[in-house]
């Protein structure tokens, strides 16, 4: 009788062990950032980029752009152009070109590091639209959308500025002040780098009022992943 009970106990123990082994879920894999993205984050935070563009490129100060979630090729191209002095801008309130402060620190990064920073920023979550001090009337946003469509902006930047052509910037959800500044500087021939020459004929037709309307409309578009 004792042997029988011992045998039954061993069978139960074996059966239970097998059941637990078969039913147990595999240990979840720890998702780690790609080395390129991790390196880019470290470079962004230590090479002074954070000073103007904010933590992970999502909270830029003054009229500097939020760069989180931006197109990788576009970001890399702009860094190269600013470093080489090809992309310039109008003067700020102190009388200095707005791009000068970035140009002055670009010697801190080499080409490979710029690519890593661009890869990190492109994969980073974009910020949510910034809420204006006063609520924007729906009619104003409608006027902005109408000006955007009639101005030919969708040709390169896509509907709502979210699906541009390859290496063009994503402009939906960008800061209003930055958008206004860039459109005016392209229109006035102050910014001439990259593919801005293709935009010049369109920008020249825009009035200050239309630029304000388009910028207001674009600035309130929420980007996927924000």
Secondary structure, DSSP 4 states (H G I P E B T S, - for coil): -HHHHHHHHHHHHHHHHHHHHHHPPPPPPPP---HHHHHHHHHHHHSSHHHHH-GGGSS--TTPPP-TT--HHHHHHHHHHHHHT-S---B-TTSSBTTHHHHTTGGG--HHHHHHHHHHHHHSPPPPPPPPSSPPPHHHHHHHHHHHHHTTTHHHH-GGGSSPSTTPPP-TT--HHHHHHHHHHHHTTS--STTHHHHHHHHTT--HHHHHHHHHHHHTPPPTT-
